[in-house]
């Protein structure tokens, strides 16, 4: 395996990484590898990612019939707001 050194990591980034690693019950090194691997896997096949997003959008769209009124849109936007 290859060793990779990351230099000049800003303090706030290091702190966020440590917190994320702790929350995931991983070492800092394991968390960094997890982030790198998951990012590279997501970027591996943009066509498959786009197809997945399109599939989800079509699934959501199939749940609705007709058009929404502006009042329904406003209510959906305001839902969950304090």
Backbone as CSV, one residue per row, in Angstrom:
resi,resn,N_x,N_y,N_z,CA_x,CA_y,CA_z,C_x,C_y,C_z
1,UNK,0.837,-1.183,0.000,0.000,0.000,0.000,0.876,1.238,0.000
2,UNK,0.317,2.285,-0.551,1.019,3.548,-0.641,0.676,4.435,0.546
3,UNK,1.639,5.215,0.975,1.406,6.184,2.036,1.207,7.544,1.402
4,UNK,0.204,8.257,1.891,-0.114,9.581,1.369,-0.036,10.565,2.521
5,UNK,0.682,11.657,2.321,0.799,12.690,3.339,0.031,13.916,2.875
6,UNK,-0.788,14.459,3.753,-1.543,15.672,3.438,-0.960,16.798,4.283
7,UNK,-0.515,17.850,3.594,0.122,18.965,4.291,-0.781,20.183,4.302
8,UNK,-0.509,21.072,5.241,-1.171,22.368,5.338,-2.687,22.261,5.469
9,UNK,-3.137,21.339,6.290,-4.573,21.190,6.543,-4.996,22.289,7.511
10,UNK,-5.966,23.116,7.108,-6.420,24.168,8.021,-6.981,23.565,9.310
11,UNK,-6.808,24.289,10.408,-7.244,23.790,11.720,-8.729,23.448,11.737
12,UNK,-9.567,24.289,11.111,-11.003,24.032,11.144,-11.375,22.766,10.362
13,UNK,-10.631,22.465,9.309,-10.878,21.243,8.526,-10.454,20.027,9.356
14,UNK,-9.313,20.119,9.999,-8.823,19.029,10.849,-9.817,18.734,11.965
15,UNK,-10.348,19.801,12.584,-11.309,19.628,13.673,-12.572,18.926,13.171
16,UNK,-13.103,19.342,12.003,-14.302,18.721,11.436,-14.049,17.253,11.104
17,UNK,-12.868,16.954,10.580,-12.527,15.566,10.262,-12.453,14.714,11.530
18,UNK,-11.841,15.265,12.576,-11.757,14.522,13.842,-13.145,14.251,14.412
19,UNK,-14.024,15.260,14.368,-15.387,15.086,14.869,-16.160,14.057,14.053
20,UNK,-15.994,14.128,12.731,-16.682,13.174,11.854,-16.164,11.762,12.095
21,UNK,-14.864,11.610,12.246,-14.275,10.303,12.513,-14.782,9.743,13.834
22,UNK,-14.836,10.595,14.832,-15.308,10.163,16.145,-16.774,9.730,16.083
23,UNK,-17.596,10.504,15.378,-19.018,10.172,15.252,-19.217,8.859,14.506
24,UNK,-18.318,8.553,13.583,-18.399,7.313,12.805,-17.655,6.163,13.464
25,UNK,-17.054,6.460,14.635,-16.249,5.470,15.363,-15.119,4.903,14.510
26,UNK,-14.451,5.834,13.811,-13.310,5.464,12.986,-12.115,6.321,13.386
27,UNK,-10.944,5.850,13.044,-9.754,6.675,13.228,-9.782,7.777,12.170
28,UNK,-8.977,8.789,12.380,-8.896,9.870,11.409,-8.462,9.324,10.049
29,UNK,-7.494,8.443,10.045,-7.016,7.841,8.802,-8.126,7.044,8.108
30,UNK,-8.849,6.231,8.874,-9.936,5.435,8.296,-11.044,6.324,7.743
31,UNK,-11.329,7.412,8.437,-12.369,8.343,7.971,-11.949,9.003,6.661
32,UNK,-10.703,9.417,6.581,-10.203,10.021,5.336,-10.279,9.033,4.173
33,UNK,-9.879,7.790,4.425,-9.959,6.775,3.365,-11.412,6.536,2.945
34,UNK,-12.313,6.515,3.918,-13.736,6.335,3.621,-14.249,7.473,2.733
35,UNK,-13.911,8.706,3.080,-14.340,9.868,2.299,-13.780,9.807,0.884
36,UNK,-12.510,9.500,0.768,-11.876,9.430,-0.558,-12.498,8.326,-1.405
37,UNK,-12.654,7.131,-0.823,-13.214,6.003,-1.575,-14.648,6.275,-2.006
38,UNK,-15.472,6.788,-1.105,-16.872,7.029,-1.461,-16.997,8.124,-2.516
39,UNK,-16.124,9.122,-2.465,-16.137,10.178,-3.473,-15.724,9.634,-4.834
40,UNK,-14.692,8.822,-4.853,-14.229,8.261,-6.121,-15.241,7.282,-6.705
41,UNK,-15.904,6.500,-5.859,-16.920,5.570,-6.345,-18.094,6.329,-6.942
42,UNK,-18.494,7.434,-6.332,-19.604,8.235,-6.841,-19.241,8.866,-8.178
43,UNK,-17.984,9.252,-8.324,-17.540,9.890,-9.564,-17.216,8.886,-10.663
44,UNK,-17.188,7.611,-10.333,-16.756,6.601,-11.275,-17.659,6.503,-12.495
45,UNK,-18.979,6.574,-12.303,-19.901,6.392,-13.409,-20.965,7.480,-13.389
46,UNK,-20.674,8.642,-13.994,-21.630,9.742,-13.977,-22.946,9.384,-14.666
47,UNK,-22.898,8.540,-15.684,-24.120,8.153,-16.392,-25.039,7.355,-15.470
48,UNK,-24.476,6.463,-14.678,-25.279,5.672,-13.749,-25.859,6.567,-12.663
49,UNK,-25.082,7.548,-12.204,-25.571,8.481,-11.192,-26.728,9.303,-11.747
50,UNK,-26.578,9.794,-12.971,-27.637,10.573,-13.608,-28.887,9.725,-13.813
51,UNK,-28.697,8.483,-14.209,-29.835,7.585,-14.416,-30.564,7.346,-13.092
52,UNK,-29.828,7.218,-12.001,-30.434,7.030,-10.692,-31.248,8.242,-10.263
53,UNK,-30.717,9.417,-10.506,-31.429,10.648,-10.157,-32.700,10.771,-10.996
54,UNK,-32.592,10.470,-12.285,-33.753,10.520,-13.169,-34.819,9.516,-12.738
55,UNK,-34.384,8.317,-12.354,-35.318,7.288,-11.893,-36.071,7.761,-10.647
56,UNK,-35.343,8.372,-9.699,-35.974,8.880,-8.486,-36.949,10.006,-8.798
57,UNK,-36.572,10.894,-9.715,-37.455,12.003,-10.094,-38.735,11.475,-10.738
58,UNK,-38.590,10.487,-11.604,-39.780,9.904,-12.248,-40.674,9.205,-11.233
59,UNK,-40.064,8.552,-10.256,-40.837,7.880,-9.212,-41.631,8.899,-8.394
60,UNK,-40.976,9.986,-8.027,-41.665,11.034,-7.277,-42.782,11.663,-8.109
61,UNK,-42.497,11.895,-9.368,-43.489,12.516,-10.249,-44.711,11.626,-10.420
62,UNK,-44.518,10.315,-10.424,-45.635,9.391,-10.622,-46.605,9.402,-9.441
63,UNK,-46.157,9.897,-8.309,-47.014,9.950,-7.123,-48.045,11.079,-7.207
64,UNK,-47.822,12.020,-8.101,-48.696,13.175,-8.203,-49.463,13.150,-9.511
65,UNK,-50.708,13.572,-9.441,-51.493,13.674,-10.668,-51.951,15.116,-10.820
66,UNK,-51.985,15.590,-12.022,-52.408,16.960,-12.256,-51.334,17.954,-11.886
67,UNK,-51.767,19.196,-11.756,-50.841,20.267,-11.429,-51.114,20.779,-10.025
68,UNK,-50.095,21.293,-9.396,-50.236,21.868,-8.062,-50.667,23.324,-8.190
69,UNK,-51.495,23.756,-7.260,-51.869,25.162,-7.224,-50.748,25.945,-6.555
70,UNK,-50.763,27.255,-6.735,-49.731,28.075,-6.097,-49.851,28.003,-4.573
71,UNK,-51.063,27.840,-4.071,-51.248,27.698,-2.623,-50.600,26.404,-2.129
72,UNK,-50.727,25.312,-2.881,-50.110,24.028,-2.507,-48.584,24.136,-2.542
73,UNK,-48.067,24.838,-3.534,-46.612,25.033,-3.633,-46.124,25.851,-2.443
74,UNK,-46.835,26.948,-2.133,-46.450,27.785,-0.993,-46.505,26.996,0.315
75,UNK,-47.533,26.183,0.479,-47.663,25.379,1.696,-46.516,24.383,1.808
76,UNK,-46.112,23.770,0.680,-45.010,22.817,0.688,-43.690,23.501,1.031
77,UNK,-43.507,24.724,0.514,-42.287,25.469,0.798,-42.233,25.833,2.276
78,UNK,-43.366,26.234,2.834,-43.408,26.673,4.232,-43.423,25.508,5.224
79,UNK,-43.691,24.295,4.746,-43.783,23.149,5.645,-42.467,22.939,6.381
80,UNK,-42.581,22.837,7.677,-41.393,22.580,8.481,-40.637,23.818,8.897
81,UNK,-41.058,24.960,8.404,-40.387,26.211,8.812,-40.956,26.690,10.130
82,UNK,-40.122,27.288,10.962,-40.619,27.809,12.254,-41.497,29.029,12.053
